Amino acid sequence: MADDRQHPMLQYIINNPEAFAQNLAKTLEQAGKALAAYIEPREQGKIKNESTDELTGVVKTLAQVGEYWTSDPQRAFEAQSRLWSGYIDLWNSSLKRMMGEASEPAVETPPRDKRFADPDWENNQFFDFIKQLYLITSKWAEDMVHDAHGLDEHTRHKAEFYVTQIANAVSPSNFVLTNPELLRLTMESNGENLVKGMQHLVEDLKTGEGELKIRQTDPSKFKLGDNLGNTPGKVISQNDVCQVVQYAPTTTEVLKRPLLIVPPWINKFYILDLNPEKSFIKWAVDQGHTVFVISWVNPDERQAQKSFEHYMKEGILNTLDVIKKATRQSEVNSIGYCVGGTLLAVTLAYMARTGDNRIKTSTFFTTQVDFTFAGDLKVFVDEEQISILEKRMEEHGYLDGSKMSSAFNMLRSNDLIWSYVVNNYLKGKEPFPFDLLYWNSDSTRMPAANHSFYLRNCYLDNKLSKGEMEIAGETLDLQDVKIPIFNLATREDHIAPPKSVFVGSGCFGGPVEYVLAGSGHIAGVVNPPAKKKYQYWTGREPRGTLENWLKKAKEHPGSWWPYWDQWIRSNDDTLAKARKPGANRTKILEEAPGSYVMTKV
């Protein structure tokens, strides 16, 4: 009897049929509420069905792949043969295993694929068969795109991206009956996990007012200004585009040149000030930098016509005026992060053209100025898609933050979408409280004029790198920018790929220090020295190819932050007495992090 109880399939039998039936009824009840929360705002006209355009684009793109294979019967037969050959290999290995013979799997599971970490994906033949069937089919679909000749590069890129998204969505790990861990949990809890999961789904649909806003963390555990963004400082200026935050010094002497940080406006600036242990802002203050940060407005219809020019003039150039008033120093070191760095590069070219030399060094965190190799975000950029987006933005004057957030999450959909679908809605668990993911979900809107200019001039036409971008009546050329540049890329970046950042280094007219950090777009930047995590590479001037540069680059353990601080000081290490916010009759408006960053979408 004891041996029977150890049979592996017994763990997939319902413990309490009556409790399971009750929980199944509760699950269906909650599913009805979720459906109502989804449908109601659409019936009321609060949400328009905009998915048709996206779906049409996906179908049109994949149809071009299908057309290549179906246009030639021999080609189509060969494609089908490859798929069936994989299935036959799987069937033969499965038969051998059933008969107790040694057999090799028809396809190996990718070693870093977290979806299939549960031992039963390999130990249980049923789940192993389903997993291999999925891997064979998804690999075949990817090969169909890769081997389709005659596609233009953009169409192929879109097709590869769409196939990956579809494959990720239909993975057996995303369904209760085909995921051993989920099925086991459902049987053990008599379906209680599904009840809780449906409750979470209802809550997330209501929070998103009809749109599914997947929780990646527990938002109740964080409060801006309390346990996030709590480095002491003051808001000393504001306008329709931004607030300017000056941070209180912690040293008696500081570098004479103040430090201006230009964060992206796609998310909020406190990524650089998550908590005292992770805060780049606090660390920079502690090293003796007088830190000023732009906190961008979370725009609404009032900022609809705010363009790149407005963000440059009312953002960066105005902040330089504020810094001079607050410190009586006109020479400034600057940092730009992601799209904030792109805007900073545009501003530097404009300043070079107009004879404004206040910025003496510039550091870029994961910033693109040449968009030739801009990665998977280029999937969303072509004339047809931009025109659809512009039409939608005309209605409100801005792009809703959830749209950009969804696009970024799709770049790593297994990690940032489907893992949370499984955890929240199928396992019924609460997400872990994680400050980085709280920030990630705290999205912002984009003004229509600004976002349209950015997509067209950077992603679509790549005008900045070509010397063709026009701002405020000036044609900009990054070769005019002669100041020292510190250009940081991160090795696993999906948003600003290291190759793209490397190529962009060659656009500037002065000396460029290219540094490659370990990890990705966020963790590679937010990597305090005390953590002793990851590594970074330094080397010769960024010329030629990234691959050749890496061959001779020197690897250093830990954080690149101290290396950057040394680079800043190598350009000018003159010291001055520490400056407190409010000096030189600068008016203090409120405490950091300010009210602009508090505004929710």
N, C-alpha and C positions, 0 to 999 in steps of 0.2 A: 504493500500500500504506500509505504514511504517513497519507493522508487517512482510510483505513478505520480505522486504529488510533485516530483521534481521535473516532470515533463515540461519542456520549455513553453508549450502552448497554454498551459494552465494559468499563466500570468495574464492571459488575454481573455479570461472568462469573467463574466459579471459576478461580483461578490454578492450583491443584494438586488435581485431583479425588481423588487417593489420600489426601493429607493431610487434605482436607476430610472424606472418609469416615471416617477414623480419629478425627478430632475430633468428628464427629457421634456416633460410637459412645461416645466418652468423655462427651459431653454427656448422652446418654441414660442412661449409667451414673450420672452425678452427679444427674440428675433422679430416678432411682430412690432414691438415698440421701436426697434432699430429701423425697421422698414418705414414706419410712420415718421420717424425723425428725419429720414432721408427724403421721403416723398413730400411731406408737408411744405417746406420752404419752396419747393419747385412748383407745387400747385398754387402757392400764393404769389408766384412770380418773383420771389426774392433771389432765386438762383436760376440762371438761364442754362439750358442744356448746351454746353459748349464742347462736349466731348466728340460730337460728330465730325468736326473739322480735323481733330487729331486722329480719329479712327480712319477717316478717309485718307489722310496722309500716310498712315501705316500700311493700309491696304494697297494703295498705289505703289508704294516703294517695294513691298514684298511681291507685288504682281510683276514687277520688272524682273525680279529674280526668277520667279516661276516661268515667265515667258521665255527666258533663255533656255531653261531645261525642257520645256514642253514643245518648243519650236522644232526640235530634232528628235524623232522617235528613238533613234539609237542612243542619243545622249540621255533621254529620259529613262530608257531601259537600264543603262549603266548606273544611273543614279539610284534607281529602285533596287538594283542588284546589290549595290554596296550596303544599302540599309538591310535588306533581307539576309545578306551574308553575316552581318553583325548579329541579327536575331538568331540565325541558325547556330552560330558559335555559342551564343548564350544558351540556347536550348540543349545543345550537346553537352556543355559543361554542367548544366543543371541536372541532366539525366545521369551523368556519371556520379554527381554528388548524391543524388537520391539513392543510387545503388551502392553507396559507400566507397566508391572509388576516388582516388586523388584526382583533383581537377583544378586547373587554373581558371580564374575568372575571365570572362570574355572581355572585360574592360576594367582597368584599375581605377579605384576611387582617388580623385586628387587628394594628396596628403594634407592640404591646408583647408579642405572643405569642411567647415564646421557643421554643415547640415546633416552629415552622416557620421557623426561622432559616436552615437549610441552603439554599443557592441552588437546589438541585434541586427543592425544593418548588414553585418557580415555573418554573425553566428546563426541567425534564423534564415533558412533558405528562402522562405516566402518573401521577406523584406529585402534580402540580397538580390533576388530575381527582379523585383520591382525597381530597385535602385539601379541595377545594371541596365535594365530596359530603358530607363529614363536617360542614363548617361550615354548610351549608344545612340538614342534618338536625337538628343540635344546636340551631340557632337556631329551627327550627320547633317542636322539643320544648319549648324555653323559652317560646315564644309560646303554646303550647297551655296551659301552666300559667297564664301571665299573663292570658290572655283567658278563662279558665274562670270564669264568674260564679257567685255563690252559695256560694263557699267561704269559711269563716271565715278570718281573717287568719293564725292559727297553722297551719292545714292548708295554706294557700297557701305560707307560708314554708317548711314542711317539704317540700312538693312541689318548690318551686324548688331547694332545697338538694339533694334526692335526684337530681333531673334533672341538676343540675350535676355531682354526683359520678359519675353513670353516664356522662355525656358525657365527662368527663375520663378515665375509665377506658378507654373504647373508642376513644379518639383514635388515629388511624393512626400517630402518633408513638411509640406504646407497643409496636409490633410490628415484628419484623425485616423481614418481607416488604413492609411498607407504609411504611417509614421509609428514605429514601434514604441517610442517614448510617449507619444500622445495617446496612443491606444491603451498602453499599460496604465497611464495616469487616469484615463477616463474609466477604465474598469475598476481600478483601486478606489477611486473616489465616488464611484457610482454616478459619474456624469456631473459631479458638482463643479468640476473645472469649467465645463461648458456653460453652466449657469452663470458663474462669475465672469467668464469671458464675454458672454452676451451682454451682461450688465456694463462691462467696460466699453463694449462697442456702442451701446446706447449713449453712455456718458460722452464718449469722444465725438459722436455725431452731433449731440446737442451742443458741445463746446465749439465745434466747427460750424454750428448753425446750418446743418445739412451736409456739409462737406466733412469727410472723414479726416480728423486731425489726430493721427496716431501719437499716443503718448510715448516718448522715448525715455522719460524719467518722471519722477514724482515732483510736480511743480510746487506742491505745498511746502516742500522742504527748503525753498530758496526765496530770498527777499533781497532785491537790489538795494544797495546802500547799507545792508545789514550783514549778510554773509556772502554777498557778491558785490563786486565793484565798490569795495569799502576802503580803498586807499584814501587818506585824508587830503582834501583839496577843496577848491572853491570854483564856482562858475563865475567868470569875470566879464563875459560878453555873450550876447546872443542876437540873432536876427532870424529872418524867415527860413534860413537854410541850416543853421547850426548854432550850437552853444560852444563856448571855449572854456575848457576846464584847466585851471592851473593847480598843480599839486604842491602840497606843503613840503619844504625841504626837511631832510633828516640829518644833514651834515652842515657843519659851520661854513665850509667852503664848497663852492660848486664850480663846474666848468663855466667859463665866461660865456660860451655860446649856449643859448637855450636849445632845448630839443622839442621840435614840433612833430607830433604823431598824427598822421592822416589815416584813419581806419576806413574800411569799406562801409558803404551805406546799405549794402545788401543784408547785412546783419549789424548788430550793435557793437559799439567800441569796447565793451567790457570783456570781450574775449581776451584782451591784454591785461585784464584786472579781475580775474575770476575769484581768487582768494589770495591772502598774503603769501602763501607758499608758491603759487603758480604765477603771480602777477609780474609781468614784464615791466609794467609801469612802476610798481613799488620797487622792484630791483633796480631800475634805472635811477630812480630818485635816491636810493641808498648808495649808488655809485657816485653820486654828486652831479646828476643832470637836473637842470630845472625843466621839468616836463610840462608841456602844454599838449592837450589832446582835443581834437575836434570831435564833438558829439553831434552827429547829423540828426536833423529833424526826421520824424517818422511822418512822411508827407501825406496830405490828402488832396482834395480837389484844388485847394488854394495854391499848391505848389506845382500844378499841372504843367505850366510853361517854364519851370525852372530847368535850365539846360546844363550841359557841361560847363558852358561859359559862366553861368550863375554860380555853380558849385566851385569853380575856380576862383572867381572874384569875391563872392560873398563868403566862401569857405576859406580857401588857403590864403589868398592875398589879403583878405580882411584880417585873418588871424595873425599874419605877419605884422600888420599894423598894431594889433592888440599886444603882441609880444613886445614890440619895441616900446610901447607906452608903459607896460608892466615892468620891464627890465632895463630900459634905456640901452638896449643892445639891438643893433640892426642885423648882425651876423647870426645865422641860425643853422643848426643841424636839423635835418628832416628825415622822417621815416614815413613810408607809404605801404599799406598792407592791401594786397589783392587789387580790387578795382580802385581803392583809395590810392594805391601806388600808381596805377595807370593815370589817374587824374593828376597826381603829383608830377609824373613824367611830362604830361601835357603842359602843366603849369611851368615846369622848368624850361621847356622849349619856348613857351610864350615869354617868360622872363628873360631868357637869353636874347630873344628877338627884340624885346623892348628895352634892353639895357638895365634890367633890374637884377642886381647881384646879391641880394640879401641871403639867399640860401647858399651855404658854402660846401656842404656835403649832403648827399642823399643816400638813404638806405631803402632798399625795396625788399619787402617780405612777400615771397611767392607772387610776384607781379609780372604780368605780361605787357609788353609794348609791341611785340611782333606776334601776330595771331596765326601764323602759318601752321604751327603744330599745337593748336589750342585744345586738343583732346576732345572728349566726348560731348562737351557742351556745344561744339560746332554742329552736332546733330540737330539742334533746335534752331539753327540759323541758316535760313535761305530766304530769298525774296518772298516766296509764298507764305512761309510761316511768320516772318516779320510783319507782313501786311495784315495778316489775320490778327496778330498781337496788337498792332497799332490801332486797328479798328476797335478792338475790345477796350484798350486803354482810353480811347476817346470818350467812352461812356462815363467814366468816373474821373479821368485825369491822372490815373496812376495804375500801376500793376500791383495787384494784391500780393502781399508777401508770401502767401501760401503757394503761389505758382512757382516762384523761384526756389522755395524750400523743397517742393516736390521734385523739381528738376535736379537739384543737388543730391537729394536722397536717391534718385534713380541711378546716379553714377555708381552707387554702391548699394544696389537694391537688396541684395541678400543680407547685408549687415544693417542697413538703415531702414528697411521697410519690412521684409518678410520675417526677419528674426523677431521683430516686435509684434507682428501679426500673430505668430505662433505663441510667443510668450504671453501677450495680453489677452488675446481672444480665444485661443485654443487651450493653453495651459491655465488661463484664468489668473495669472500672477500679476502683481503690481511691478512696474519697471523699477529698477534700482535708482535711487536718487544720485544723479551724476551731474555736476555743475556744467560740464562741457556740453552735455546733451540738452540741458535746460536752455543754455544760450543758443544752441543750434535750432531749437524750436521757437525761439523768441524772434520771429522774422519781422522784417520791415517792408513797407511799400516802396515802390520806385516811381518817381515822377515820370509822366508820359514822355515829355520832351527829352529828359535826361536819358532814359532807358533806350528810347528809339535811336538817339544819337550814338550811344555806346554800341548797340548791336550793329548798326549800319557802318559806322566809321571804323570800328575795331574788328569785330568778328567777321562781318560780311566783306568789307572792302579793304581792311588792314591798312588804313590810310596813314596812321601814325608812323609806322615803320618805313613807309614809302616816301615820307616827307610831303604828303598831300593833305593832311588834316588842316582845316581852317577853323580858327577860334578868334572871335572878336576882331575880325578883319585881318588876322595874321595867318600866313601859311607856315606851319610849324615843321621844324626839322630837328630831330634829336641829335644830329651831328653838331648842332650849335651848343649843346650842353657839354661844357668842358670840365665841370666840377667833378671831384672824386665820387665814385659810385660803389656802394656795397650791395651786391645783388644776391640775395639769398633764395635758393630753390630748395625744395624738399623732394626726396627720392621717390616717394610713393604718392605724389600729388596727382589727383584726378582732375583738378580744376585748373591749375597752372602747372602743367607738366614740366619737369626739369629741363627737357630738351627745348621747350618753348622759351623758358626763362633764359637758357643758355644762348639761344639764337638772338634773343632780344638784347643781350649784353653788347652785341656788335653794333647796335644802333646808335650808341652814345659816342660823343666826340672826345671824351676824356678818359682817364684811367678807370677801369672797372675791376673790382675784386669780386669774382664769382665764388660763392660758397654753397656747397651742397650739404644739406642736413638730412639725417635719417628720419624715417617716418613720413607723415603726410602733411596736408595743407594746414592743419591746425596743430596737431601734436608735435610736428617738426619745428614749428615756430614757438609754441608755448612749451618750452622745455627748460625749466630752471636748472641751474648748475647743481643745486643741492640734491636733485633727484638722481643724478649720475646715470641718465638714460640715453640711449641712442648714441649717435656719433655724428661727425661732420667731416667733410673733405675740403681741403684747400689746395690750390695749385697755381699754375702759371696763368697768364692772361687768357680769357675765354675766347680763343680763336679756333677755327677748324670745327671739329665735331665734339660733342659731349663725350662720346665713347673714347676718343683719343685723349681728351682732357683727363678723363677718369683713370686711364692707364698710368699716368704720371702723378696723379693727385696723391696727397698725403692724408691718411685717415687719422682723426683725432677722437679719442673717447669723450663721451659726455656732451655737454651743451656748448653751442657756438656763442652764447651771450658774452662771456668774457673776451673771446676773440674779437667780437664786434666792438666792445668797449675800448680795447687796445687800439683798434683801427681808428675809432673816433679821435682818441687822444693823439695818435700819430699825425693827425692832420692839424690839430691845435689843442694843446693841453693847458692853455692859460686858465688860471683860476680867478675866481671873484668871490666876494662875500655872498652868502646865501640870500636869496630873495623870497620873501613870503608873499602869498597872494594878498592883494589889496595895497601893495606898495605903490608909490608914485601916484597916489590919488586914483588908483584903479578901483572902480566900484565893484563890490562883491554882491552878486545877485542871489546866490543860494549855495548850499553845500553840494559837493560832489556826491554822486555822479551826475546830478542835475535832473531836471524834469523831462527834458526831451527824450532821454533814454528810457524813461518810465512808460511812455506812451505805448499802448498795446495796439496791435492790428485789429 
